[in-house]
């Protein structure tokens, strides 16, 4: 078109032979437009097609030849509408832990473990639950293991103020077995996960007793350091939080949560101990 315009020769006067030696810009532009039409996948390509259409239109207007006027594609590409995917073929939603690479291990299969090992640990937990149900004392023998951990929490968190220093005992008492359980869960080891979580919920029993004693202060207290200024943890904490009158109700709820959690862990371990296939993480008989 530009070349014809420079020569000043009307389109109709050239005829078919007159155009034989020229490369028709409209055809070239049509081929480019068709190529773009097949490749467009977004707004940027759509705008490029519209610019090409407008350029052709402006160029033909400047020619002044009626025979060059023809319909132009100005409203261009519409993405094809795909048929809906059946629910059976739809991709499953991505688990939440897959969004974080550090938590991807929690989506892996559990390590296999023998049924005998699961049964032996289940028997140990069942005997402990019977012992705890019929025990008449305030604390259980396993609580002596967590006393040093509790006191270590006081020492560690004392660097962060008195309130956290007092609460730090319970934070360590619950946090250490929980960290053990989560650590084994990260490694996908069933028995270690059950052990850590069982101890985590078992500590709810002693914490609940300690909470319920906030106003009565009848329990003997252990401390490290100055024995003349012994602080009852939950009398201090509930007093600061304005919840001292609810100490017994909170204590009962915490103990109930501990019992419920321990039975849940044993039930989960029993579930993993059955021969349900590869997803259970248990060795199957040949």
C-alpha positions in Angstrom: 0.0 0.0 0.0 2.7 2.4 0.9 4.6 1.7 -2.3 1.4 2.2 -4.4 0.7 5.4 -2.6 4.2 6.7 -3.3 3.9 5.9 -7.1 0.6 7.8 -7.1 -1.0 5.2 -9.3 -4.7 4.4 -8.7 -5.6 0.9 -7.8 -8.1 0.3 -10.5 -5.9 1.6 -13.3 -3.2 -1.0 -12.5 -5.3 -4.0 -13.1 -4.3 -7.6 -12.4 -1.0 -7.4 -14.3 -0.1 -4.2 -12.7 -0.2 -5.8 -9.2 1.7 -8.9 -10.3 5.1 -7.4 -9.4 4.0 -6.0 -6.0 3.6 -7.8 -2.7 0.1 -7.1 -1.6 0.4 -5.6 1.9 -3.2 -6.5 2.7 -2.5 -10.2 2.1 0.6 -10.1 4.2 -1.2 -8.4 6.9 -4.0 -10.9 6.7 -1.5 -13.8 7.1 0.0 -12.0 10.1 -3.4 -11.4 11.6 -4.4 -15.1 11.2 -1.1 -16.2 12.8 -1.7 -14.0 15.7 -5.3 -15.1 15.9 -4.1 -18.7 16.5 -1.6 -17.8 19.1 -3.3 -15.2 21.2 -3.8 -16.2 24.9 -4.3 -12.9 26.7 -5.0 -9.2 26.6 -1.7 -8.2 25.2 -2.1 -10.3 22.1 -5.7 -9.0 21.6 -4.5 -5.4 21.7 -1.8 -6.2 19.2 -4.4 -7.6 16.8 -6.6 -4.5 17.2 -3.6 -2.3 16.4 -3.0 -4.2 13.2 -6.6 -4.0 12.2 -6.6 -0.3 12.8 -3.4 0.2 10.8 -5.0 -1.5 7.8 -8.1 0.6 8.2 -6.1 3.9 8.4 -4.0 2.9 5.4 -7.0 2.1 3.2 -8.6 5.4 4.2 -5.6 7.3 3.1 -5.6 5.6 -0.3 -9.1 7.0 -1.1 -10.1 4.0 -3.3 -13.5 2.6 -2.8 -12.5 -0.8 -3.9 -10.1 -1.2 -1.0 -12.9 -0.7 1.6 -13.9 -4.0 3.0 -15.0 -5.3 6.5 -12.2 -5.3 9.0 -12.0 -7.5 12.1 -12.0 -5.0 15.0 -13.6 -7.1 17.7 -11.1 -9.8 17.7 -10.5 -12.8 19.8 -12.7 -14.6 22.3 -11.2 -17.5 24.2 -12.9 -20.8 23.6 -15.3 -22.0 26.2 -14.1 -25.4 27.5 -16.7 -28.0 28.5 -17.0 -28.5 32.3 -14.7 -31.1 33.8 -16.7 -34.0 35.5 -16.2 -34.1 39.3 -14.7 -37.5 39.0 -11.9 -36.2 36.7 -11.3 -32.9 38.6 -8.0 -32.5 40.3 -8.0 -33.0 44.1 -7.4 -29.8 46.1 -3.8 -29.3 47.2 -3.3 -30.1 50.9 -2.4 -27.0 53.0 1.0 -28.3 54.0 2.1 -28.5 50.4 2.1 -24.7 50.2 5.1 -24.7 52.6 8.1 -26.7 51.5 9.2 -27.2 55.2 5.9 -28.9 56.0 5.8 -31.1 52.9 7.1 -34.1 54.9 3.7 -34.2 56.8 2.0 -35.2 53.6 4.2 -38.3 53.1 3.3 -41.8 53.9 4.0 -43.2 57.4 7.0 -45.4 58.0 5.9 -49.1 58.2 5.8 -50.7 61.6 5.0 -54.2 62.7 1.7 -55.2 64.2 3.5 -56.8 67.1 5.1 -53.4 68.0 1.9 -51.6 67.7 0.1 -54.1 69.9 2.8 -54.0 72.6 2.8 -50.3 72.9 -1.0 -50.3 72.8 -1.0 -52.7 75.8 1.4 -50.4 77.7 -0.8 -47.4 77.1 -3.9 -49.4 78.1 -2.3 -50.5 81.4 -1.2 -46.9 82.2 -4.8 -45.6 81.6 -6.1 -48.3 84.0 -3.5 -47.2 86.6 -4.3 -43.5 86.1 -8.1 -44.2 86.4 -7.8 -46.0 89.8 -4.9 -44.0 91.2 -5.9 -42.2 94.4 -3.0 -39.9 94.8 -2.6 -36.4 93.4 0.2 -37.1 90.9 1.2 -40.1 88.9 4.7 -41.7 88.9 5.4 -40.4 85.4 4.9 -36.8 86.6 8.2 -37.0 88.4 9.9 -37.1 85.0 8.4 -33.8 84.0 9.1 -31.9 87.3 12.7 -31.0 86.2 11.3 -29.9 82.8 8.7 -27.8 84.5 11.3 -26.1 86.7 13.6 -25.6 83.8 10.9 -23.7 82.1 10.7 -21.3 85.0 14.4 -20.7 84.8 14.4 -20.2 81.0 11.4 -17.8 80.8 12.5 -15.8 83.8 14.6 -13.8 81.4 11.4 -12.5 79.8 9.6 -11.1 82.8 7.8 -12.4 85.9 4.6 -13.4 84.1 6.3 -15.5 81.5 8.7 -16.8 84.1 5.8 -18.2 86.1 4.0 -19.5 83.0 7.2 -20.9 81.6 7.0 -24.0 83.8 3.7 -25.2 82.2 4.9 -24.0 78.8 7.9 -26.4 79.0 5.9 -29.1 80.7 3.5 -29.3 77.7 5.8 -28.0 75.0 8.6 -30.6 75.3 6.4 -33.7 74.8 4.5 -31.9 72.1 7.8 -31.1 70.3 8.8 -34.8 70.6 5.5 -35.9 69.1 5.7 -33.4 66.2 9.4 -34.3 65.6 8.5 -38.0 65.2 5.5 -37.0 63.0 7.8 -35.1 60.8 9.9 -38.2 60.4 6.6 -40.2 59.8 7.3 -42.6 62.7 4.1 -43.9 64.2 5.3 -45.2 67.6 7.3 -42.1 68.4 4.5 -39.8 67.4 2.0 -41.7 69.6 4.5 -41.6 72.6 5.1 -37.9 72.4 1.4 -37.0 72.0 0.4 -39.4 74.8 2.8 -37.8 77.2 1.6 -34.4 76.1 -2.0 -35.1 77.0 -1.0 -37.0 80.2 0.5 -33.7 81.5 -2.9 -32.1 81.2 -3.9 -34.2 84.3 -1.3 -32.7 86.6 -1.7 -29.2 85.1 -5.5 -29.4 85.7 -4.9 -30.4 89.3 -2.5 -27.5 89.8 -5.0 -25.1 88.2 -7.9 -26.3 90.5 -5.7 -25.6 93.5 -5.2 -22.0 92.8 -7.4 -20.7 95.6 -7.1 -23.6 98.0 -3.3 -23.8 97.8 -3.3 -27.2 99.4 -0.7 -28.9 97.2 3.0 -29.1 98.3 5.1 -26.9 96.0 8.5 -27.5 94.6 10.8 -24.6 93.5 14.3 -23.8 92.6 16.2 -20.9 94.2 14.6 -18.9 97.0 12.3 -21.1 99.0 11.0 -18.2 101.1 9.2 -16.6 98.1 7.5 -19.6 96.6 4.8 -18.6 94.1 1.8 -20.8 93.3 1.9 -20.7 89.5 -1.8 -20.7 88.8 -2.8 -18.6 91.7 -0.5 -15.9 90.3 -1.5 -16.4 86.7 -5.3 -16.6 87.3 -5.0 -13.6 89.6 -3.3 -11.5 86.9 -5.9 -12.7 84.3 -8.9 -12.0 86.6 -9.9 -15.7 86.4 -9.2 -16.9 89.9 -12.8 -17.6 90.7 -12.9 -20.1 87.8 -9.9 -22.1 88.8 -11.8 -25.4 89.6 -13.9 -25.2 86.4 -10.8 -24.6 84.2 -9.0 -27.4 86.0 -11.7 -29.9 85.4 -11.9 -28.9 81.7 -8.1 -29.3 81.3 -8.2 -32.8 83.0 -11.1 -33.9 80.8 -9.1 -32.7 77.7 -6.1 -34.8 78.9 -8.2 -37.9 79.3 -9.9 -37.4 75.9 -6.5 -36.8 74.2 -4.9 -39.9 75.7 -7.8 -42.2 74.6 -7.7 -40.5 71.1 -3.9 -41.3 70.8 -4.5 -44.9 71.7 -7.4 -45.2 69.3 -5.2 -43.6 66.5 -2.5 -46.1 67.3 -5.0 -49.0 67.1 -6.2 -47.7 63.8 -2.7 -47.6 62.4 -2.2 -51.2 63.7 -4.8 -52.8 61.5 -4.1 -54.2 58.1 -5.7 -51.5 56.0 -3.2 -51.4 53.2 -0.2 -49.2 52.2 -1.7 -46.0 53.5 -1.7 -47.1 57.1 2.0 -47.4 57.4 1.8 -50.9 58.8 3.6 -54.0 57.4 1.3 -56.4 55.7 1.7 -60.2 55.8 2.9 -61.7 52.7 
